[in-house]
């Protein structure tokens, strides 16, 4: 929203906001895929801050894998490519080499699938 108000650059994102008074990450990524300059700036800024936050966590915890989930993860490589670039800028070289950034494969169903698996496991253990 800040980017919309600070520039007068023609943009699909601006048109969508003016018509619907509502934006979503899906709409921003769709506009970026069509070459919208403002949408690409928004994605770059979001992935910059997310990459910085994940890099700080990775530098302290040194994980093998970081999985990005939720609705925004549906953007796939449009999210992952700039995120990896920013993440690598802020991580220690050894940490960057040892961690994999990935998109969650279960999507929004991950919580339901995980809780079902735990319930099944508990029922099986209680009957043994």
C-alpha positions, 0 to 999 in steps of 0.5 A: 500500500505504501508503494502504491501511494508513493508512486504514480507508475501505471500498474495492474496492482493499482487498478485492482486496488482502486476497483476492488479496494483489496489486494492479495499476494496471489494478485500481486504475483499474477501481475508480476508474472505479466511484467508489472513493475510495481508488483515486482518491486513489492515482491523484491521488498517482501523477499528482502525482509523475509530473506533477512529474517530467515538468514538470521534464524539460519545463522543461529540455528544452522538448519538443513531445510527451511520450508515455506508454507501458507497461501503465499507459497503457491507462488512457487519459484516466483517467490523462491528465486528472489528469496534465495537470492536475498537469503544468501546475501545475509547468511554465513557462506557455510550456512548458505551452502548447508541449507535448502529453501523449499516450498511446502508440498502439502500446502494449506492441508498440512495442518489437517494432515499432520493432526490426523496422523497424530490422532491415528498414531495415538489411537494405534498406541492406545490399543497396543 
